Amino acid sequence: MGELHAIRSVSFDTSFLLKESSLIDKAIKTLARDRIPCFLTSTVVSEIEQLKVWGRISPDVHKQAMKRWANAHATVIDFKNQLFSTAFGKICMQSMQRYHGAQPEHIANDCRILVSVLKNGVDLFLSEDFHFTSQVTTEVIAEVQHKACSEYHQMCDTMLFSIDVTTFLTAYNRGSIDLDVVRSNMKLVRKK
């Protein structure tokens, strides 16, 4: 067993809640069983509702996402200070562009989600989107933390790990994750 990190709280990405996989339900059941606090950002909630309204997901997929949200007993979180949220979001977008090669208009929501998760002290973010699960993203997280921690001291010491469901199920054991497993499963993925 490698270096263990106790999980205080978990947040979910839109891609995680919408993925057609029984592994997602297994992960949520595990978190609920171990009473790990779970959260969704208001951006994730908004994305799911917009996808439903615009017909980009079926009513069944929407219903499944809502059921997963309920089964995880997830609470909605946000970054209330719009001035700082916008400023940190811009730092995130610049960093995502530099490290991932992603254009700001394609990752604005990703950055809103990331900034809210960091501000609220979440230490595990579950996603199926490589903008979050790539090894490159650790650099983005570090840059946002560095710039933000002078205003929000709780962001200085937080450790946020962003992983996919397969990595989570492999690394998780009774309220902790094996950081060696997490690091070995992170791929160096960058947008072409």
PyMOL commands that set and color helices and strands:
alter all, ss='L'
color gray80, all
select helices_A, chain A and resi 14-18+22-33+42-53+59-71+82-100+104-119+130-133+137-148+153-155+165-171+179-185
alter helices_A, ss='H'
color red, helices_A
select strands_A, chain A and resi 4-6+10-12+38-41+75-77+124-126+161-163+172-173+176-178
alter strands_A, ss='S'
color yellow, strands_A
deselect
rebuild
show_as cartoon
